[in-house]
Amino acid sequence: MSRHLNGSLYYSTCAAGLEPIVAQMAEATLPGFRLSRLLSGALIYEAGFAPAGGMSPRCFANSYEVLATLPGMELSKALTRVAGDKALIARANEAMANHGFRSFRCMFSQFNQLVSVPAPLRTRLERQLTAARLDRLTPDTELLLLRRSEGVTLALLRLTHRPATRQRLAMGELMPELAQAMVFLSGPEAADVFLDPFCGHGALGAERALYPYAKIVLFDIDPRMADEARLRLRGKSDTLVERLDALDMSARVESGSVSAIVTDPPWGLFAPLPLPASEFYRRMLGEFAHVLRPGGRLVLLTADKQGLEAAFAAQMILELTIRHDILVSGKKAAIYLANKPGARRA
């Protein structure tokens, strides 16, 4: 059994498909971050302090301290190993005390599904955890034995509890973790004039407002979406939210006035595109090239990889640099990074 007695190894979950981007975000925000392993929907890493409470990076869903790593054995066998390891039990008690947890429960997960284990084995483990009281309904923390499909089993102590947000999202609304990743990839700078010309519910603008900026501009052709986005930015200075067609911005937005565009154009799933896809992308990229300043950055999400890449190949101004393949609600998609060549200027 491999144990990290200095308490510096952690396990954090994230949206599946965003793991490499989340690792970049964690490296930029979490002191002492050092990636150990990328898993599907999770990272194992070292850090200078526990990612708990308000100090947990927003790109993480939930975080755990790694008490032990084991071979990918069946959970009842792993439980027998853990319950018989006095040093590990002592470590778990010490960790619960250090984090101020007053109650706990033991949970068991195999291949992303909660499972039951033999009651005598579970009871044997629970009785040795004396730093907090047993509470199987609403505990402060969990000791989780997790068997993953990648061939590793982990003994974890839960440090955070962030409820899922997906059930509260409106149809077509961008998931917060996806908005975080896209804004991060744009390389936010305090002098940015930020534009989302397909703002929808305003998730990207709201996320960008968490960083320093010069101005945030949001457009949407649907007046209801523009109104909703305006409400999300209410109270924020130097913001502009208007009803405007993203395919006809040239008359409204000065050429070369925007430093970063981060956007999620319509995919044609909930309503047909206003034009054939090839023409839609051609006009869209033409408008982006017009309003972006030299050195300006573009971050764009789409499921039509072939159509977008063909549109990039057909124009000569914007340079496509990176593609991150991800899943969005189970659908294959990609985040694209592009730029307008030239020296970046304020």
C-alpha positions as CSV (number, residue, x, y, z in Angstrom):
1,M,0.0,0.0,0.0
2,S,1.3,3.4,-0.9
3,R,0.7,6.2,1.6
4,H,1.6,9.9,1.6
5,L,2.3,10.6,5.2
6,N,3.0,14.3,4.6
7,G,-0.7,14.9,3.7
8,S,0.1,16.7,0.5
9,L,-1.7,14.4,-2.0
10,Y,-5.2,15.3,-3.1
11,Y,-7.9,14.1,-5.4
12,S,-10.4,16.5,-7.0
13,T,-13.2,16.0,-9.4
14,C,-14.1,18.1,-12.5
15,A,-16.3,18.0,-15.5
16,A,-15.4,15.1,-17.8
17,G,-13.4,16.2,-20.8
18,L,-12.0,19.3,-19.1
19,E,-9.3,17.6,-17.2
20,P,-6.2,19.1,-19.0
21,I,-7.7,22.6,-18.8
22,V,-8.6,22.2,-15.2
23,A,-5.0,21.1,-14.5
24,Q,-3.8,24.3,-16.1
25,M,-6.3,26.3,-14.0
26,A,-5.2,24.6,-10.8
27,E,-1.6,25.2,-11.6
28,A,-2.3,28.9,-12.0
29,T,-4.4,29.2,-8.8
30,L,-3.3,26.5,-6.3
31,P,0.1,27.1,-4.6
32,G,2.4,24.1,-4.8
33,F,0.2,22.3,-7.4
34,R,2.0,19.4,-9.0
35,L,0.0,17.0,-11.2
36,S,0.4,13.4,-10.4
37,R,-2.2,11.8,-12.7
38,L,-5.1,12.7,-14.9
39,L,-8.2,10.5,-14.7
40,S,-11.5,10.7,-16.4
41,G,-13.3,13.6,-14.5
42,A,-10.6,13.8,-11.8
43,L,-7.0,14.8,-11.0
44,I,-4.6,13.4,-8.5
45,Y,-2.0,16.0,-7.5
46,E,0.2,17.5,-4.8
47,A,-0.4,20.9,-3.3
48,G,1.0,23.2,-0.7
49,F,-2.2,23.2,1.3
50,A,-5.5,21.4,1.4
51,P,-8.0,22.6,-1.3
52,A,-10.9,23.1,1.2
53,G,-13.5,25.7,1.9
54,G,-12.9,29.0,0.2
55,M,-9.4,28.0,-0.7
56,S,-10.6,25.3,-3.1
57,P,-10.2,26.4,-6.8
58,R,-13.5,27.0,-8.5
59,C,-12.5,24.7,-11.3
60,F,-12.8,21.7,-8.9
61,A,-16.2,20.2,-8.2
62,N,-15.2,18.4,-5.0
63,S,-11.8,17.7,-3.3
64,Y,-10.5,14.9,-1.1
65,E,-7.3,14.2,0.8
66,V,-5.8,10.9,-0.4
67,L,-5.2,8.7,2.6
68,A,-4.0,5.7,0.5
69,T,-3.7,4.3,-3.0
70,L,-4.2,0.6,-3.5
71,P,-4.2,-1.7,-6.5
72,G,-7.5,-1.8,-8.3
73,M,-8.9,-4.6,-6.2
74,E,-12.6,-5.4,-5.5
75,L,-13.9,-3.1,-2.7
76,S,-14.5,-5.7,0.0
77,K,-10.9,-6.7,-0.3
78,A,-9.7,-3.1,-0.3
79,L,-11.9,-2.5,2.8
80,T,-10.3,-5.4,4.6
81,R,-6.9,-3.9,3.8
82,V,-7.8,-0.4,5.0
83,A,-9.6,-1.6,8.2
84,G,-6.5,-3.6,9.2
85,D,-4.0,-0.8,8.6
86,K,-3.5,0.9,11.9
87,A,-1.3,3.6,10.5
88,L,-3.9,4.5,7.9
89,I,-6.7,4.6,10.5
90,A,-4.5,6.9,12.6
91,R,-4.0,9.1,9.6
92,A,-7.7,9.2,8.9
93,N,-8.5,10.2,12.5
94,E,-5.8,12.8,12.5
95,A,-7.0,14.3,9.2
96,M,-10.6,14.5,10.5
97,A,-9.4,16.3,13.6
98,N,-7.1,18.7,11.7
99,H,-10.0,19.7,9.4
100,G,-12.4,20.1,12.3
101,F,-14.9,17.5,11.1
102,R,-17.3,16.5,13.9
103,S,-19.2,13.8,12.0
104,F,-18.5,11.3,9.2
105,R,-19.8,8.4,7.2
106,C,-18.2,5.7,5.1
107,M,-19.1,5.4,1.4
108,F,-18.0,3.0,-1.3
109,S,-18.0,3.6,-5.0
110,Q,-17.0,1.3,-7.9
111,F,-16.8,2.4,-11.5
112,N,-18.8,5.6,-10.7
113,Q,-21.6,3.8,-8.9
114,L,-22.2,3.7,-5.1
115,V,-22.2,0.1,-3.9
116,S,-22.7,-1.7,-0.6
117,V,-20.1,-3.8,1.2
118,P,-20.5,-6.5,3.9
119,A,-21.9,-4.9,7.0
120,P,-19.3,-6.5,9.4
121,L,-16.5,-5.0,7.4
122,R,-18.0,-1.5,7.3
123,T,-18.8,-1.6,11.0
124,R,-15.2,-2.7,11.7
125,L,-13.9,0.4,9.9
126,E,-16.5,2.8,11.4
127,R,-15.7,1.8,15.0
128,Q,-12.0,2.6,14.5
129,L,-12.7,6.2,13.3
130,T,-13.0,7.9,16.7
131,A,-12.1,11.5,15.8
132,A,-15.7,12.2,14.8
133,R,-19.1,10.7,15.4
134,L,-20.8,8.5,12.9
135,D,-23.6,10.2,11.0
136,R,-24.9,8.4,7.9
137,L,-27.4,11.1,6.9
138,T,-25.8,14.5,7.0
139,P,-22.1,14.2,8.0
140,D,-19.4,16.8,7.8
141,T,-17.2,14.5,5.8
142,E,-17.0,11.1,4.2
143,L,-14.3,8.4,4.2
144,L,-14.7,7.2,0.6
145,L,-13.2,4.0,-0.8
146,L,-13.2,4.5,-4.6
147,R,-12.4,1.9,-7.2
148,R,-11.9,3.4,-10.6
149,S,-11.9,1.8,-14.1
150,E,-8.3,3.0,-14.6
151,G,-7.1,0.3,-12.3
152,V,-6.6,2.3,-9.0
153,T,-8.5,2.1,-5.7
154,L,-8.2,5.1,-3.4
155,A,-9.0,5.8,0.2
156,L,-10.2,9.4,0.4
157,L,-11.4,11.9,3.0
158,R,-13.8,14.4,1.6
159,L,-12.8,18.0,2.1
160,T,-15.5,19.9,0.2
161,H,-19.2,19.5,-0.5
162,R,-20.4,21.4,-3.6
163,P,-23.9,20.5,-4.8
164,A,-24.4,19.8,-8.5
165,T,-25.6,22.9,-10.5
166,R,-26.7,21.2,-13.7
167,Q,-30.3,20.6,-12.5
168,R,-30.7,24.3,-12.0
169,L,-29.6,25.3,-15.5
170,A,-32.0,26.5,-18.1
171,M,-32.2,24.8,-21.5
172,G,-29.1,25.6,-23.5
173,E,-27.4,27.4,-20.6
174,L,-23.7,26.9,-20.4
175,M,-22.4,24.9,-17.4
176,P,-20.5,27.0,-14.9
177,E,-17.4,24.8,-15.1
178,L,-17.4,25.1,-18.9
179,A,-17.7,28.9,-18.7
180,Q,-14.8,29.0,-16.2
181,A,-12.6,26.9,-18.5
182,M,-13.4,29.0,-21.6
183,V,-12.7,32.3,-19.9
184,F,-9.5,31.0,-18.4
185,L,-8.3,29.9,-21.8
186,S,-8.8,33.5,-23.1
187,G,-6.0,34.6,-20.8
188,P,-7.9,37.4,-19.0
189,E,-6.1,40.7,-18.7
190,A,-7.1,43.8,-16.8
191,A,-7.0,45.9,-20.0
192,D,-9.4,43.5,-21.9
193,V,-12.4,44.7,-23.8
194,F,-14.3,41.4,-23.7
195,L,-17.0,40.4,-26.1
196,D,-19.5,37.5,-26.2
197,P,-21.7,38.1,-29.3
198,F,-23.9,35.0,-28.6
199,C,-24.3,35.6,-24.9
200,G,-27.5,33.6,-24.3
201,H,-28.1,33.5,-20.5
202,G,-24.9,35.5,-19.9
203,A,-22.8,32.8,-18.3
204,L,-19.5,33.8,-20.0
205,G,-20.0,37.4,-19.2
206,A,-20.7,36.7,-15.6
207,E,-17.6,34.5,-15.4
208,R,-15.4,37.2,-17.0
209,A,-16.7,39.8,-14.6
210,L,-14.9,37.8,-11.8
211,Y,-11.5,38.9,-13.3
212,P,-10.3,42.5,-13.7
213,Y,-11.4,44.0,-17.1
214,A,-11.7,47.3,-18.9
215,K,-15.1,46.6,-20.5
216,I,-17.5,43.7,-21.0
217,V,-19.8,43.7,-24.0
218,L,-22.6,41.1,-24.5
219,F,-24.9,40.7,-27.5
220,D,-27.7,38.4,-28.4
221,I,-30.2,38.5,-31.2
222,D,-33.0,37.3,-28.8
223,P,-34.2,40.2,-26.7
224,R,-35.2,37.8,-23.8
225,M,-31.6,36.5,-23.6
226,A,-30.2,40.0,-23.7
227,D,-32.5,41.0,-20.8
228,E,-31.4,37.9,-18.8
229,A,-27.7,38.6,-19.4
230,R,-28.2,42.2,-18.4
231,L,-29.7,41.1,-15.1
232,R,-26.7,38.8,-14.5
233,L,-24.3,41.8,-14.9
234,R,-26.4,44.2,-13.0
235,G,-24.3,46.3,-10.7
236,K,-21.1,45.6,-12.7
237,S,-19.4,48.7,-14.0
238,D,-18.3,49.2,-17.6
239,T,-20.6,46.7,-19.1
240,L,-22.8,46.8,-22.2
241,V,-25.6,44.3,-23.0
242,E,-27.7,44.8,-26.1
243,R,-29.9,43.0,-28.6
244,L,-27.7,42.7,-31.7
245,D,-27.1,40.2,-34.5
246,A,-23.6,38.7,-34.1
247,L,-23.4,38.3,-37.9
248,D,-23.9,42.1,-38.4
249,M,-21.7,43.7,-35.7
250,S,-19.5,45.8,-38.0
251,A,-21.8,48.9,-38.0
252,R,-22.0,48.8,-34.2
253,V,-18.6,47.8,-33.0
254,E,-15.5,49.7,-34.0
255,S,-12.9,47.8,-36.0
256,G,-10.0,46.4,-33.9
257,S,-11.7,47.5,-30.6
258,V,-12.0,44.1,-28.9
259,S,-9.2,42.2,-27.2
260,A,-10.9,38.9,-26.4
261,I,-14.0,37.1,-27.8
262,V,-15.3,34.1,-25.8
263,T,-18.5,32.7,-27.1
264,D,-20.8,29.7,-27.6
265,P,-22.5,30.1,-30.9
266,P,-25.8,28.3,-31.6
267,W,-25.4,24.6,-32.6
268,G,-28.7,24.3,-34.4
269,L,-30.0,21.8,-31.9
270,F,-32.8,23.8,-30.3
271,A,-33.6,25.9,-33.4
272,P,-32.2,25.9,-36.9
273,L,-29.3,28.2,-37.8
274,P,-30.4,31.3,-39.6
275,L,-28.1,30.4,-42.6
276,P,-26.5,27.2,-43.9
277,A,-23.7,26.2,-41.5
278,S,-20.9,27.1,-44.0
279,E,-22.3,30.6,-44.6
280,F,-23.0,31.1,-40.9
281,Y,-19.5,30.3,-39.9
282,R,-18.0,32.3,-42.8
283,R,-19.9,35.4,-41.8
284,M,-19.3,34.9,-38.1
285,L,-15.5,34.6,-38.5
286,G,-15.5,37.6,-40.7
287,E,-17.2,39.7,-38.0
288,F,-14.8,38.4,-35.4
289,A,-11.8,39.3,-37.6
290,H,-13.2,42.8,-38.0
291,V,-13.8,43.6,-34.3
292,L,-10.7,41.9,-32.9
293,R,-7.6,44.0,-32.4
294,P,-4.1,42.7,-33.5
295,G,-3.1,40.1,-30.9
296,G,-6.7,39.6,-30.0
297,R,-7.9,36.2,-28.7
298,L,-10.8,34.0,-29.6
299,V,-12.2,31.1,-27.6
300,L,-15.2,29.3,-29.2
301,L,-17.3,26.2,-28.3
302,T,-19.0,24.2,-31.0
303,A,-20.1,20.6,-31.8
304,D,-19.7,21.2,-35.6
305,K,-15.9,20.7,-35.7
306,Q,-15.7,20.0,-39.4
307,G,-17.8,23.0,-40.4
308,L,-15.9,25.4,-38.1
309,E,-12.5,24.2,-39.2
310,A,-13.5,24.4,-42.9
311,A,-14.5,28.0,-42.2
312,F,-11.2,28.8,-40.6
313,A,-9.3,27.3,-43.5
314,A,-11.3,29.4,-46.0
315,Q,-10.3,32.8,-44.4
316,M,-6.9,34.4,-44.1
317,I,-7.1,36.6,-40.9
318,L,-7.7,34.5,-37.8
319,E,-5.2,31.7,-36.9
320,L,-6.5,28.6,-35.3
321,T,-4.1,27.4,-32.7
322,I,-5.5,24.8,-30.3
323,R,-8.5,22.4,-30.1
324,H,-9.6,20.8,-26.9
325,D,-12.0,17.9,-27.5
326,I,-14.6,17.6,-24.8
327,L,-18.1,16.2,-24.1
328,V,-21.0,18.6,-23.4
329,S,-24.1,16.8,-22.0
330,G,-22.8,13.6,-23.6
331,K,-22.3,15.2,-27.1
332,K,-18.9,15.5,-28.7
333,A,-17.8,19.1,-29.0
334,A,-14.6,21.1,-28.9
335,I,-13.2,24.3,-27.5
336,Y,-11.2,26.2,-30.1
337,L,-8.5,28.8,-29.5
338,A,-7.6,31.3,-32.2
339,N,-6.0,34.7,-32.5
340,K,-5.6,37.7,-34.8
341,P,-1.9,38.0,-35.6
342,G,-0.2,41.2,-34.7
343,A,1.3,42.8,-31.6
344,R,-1.1,43.0,-28.7
345,R,-1.9,46.5,-27.7
346,A,-3.9,48.0,-24.9
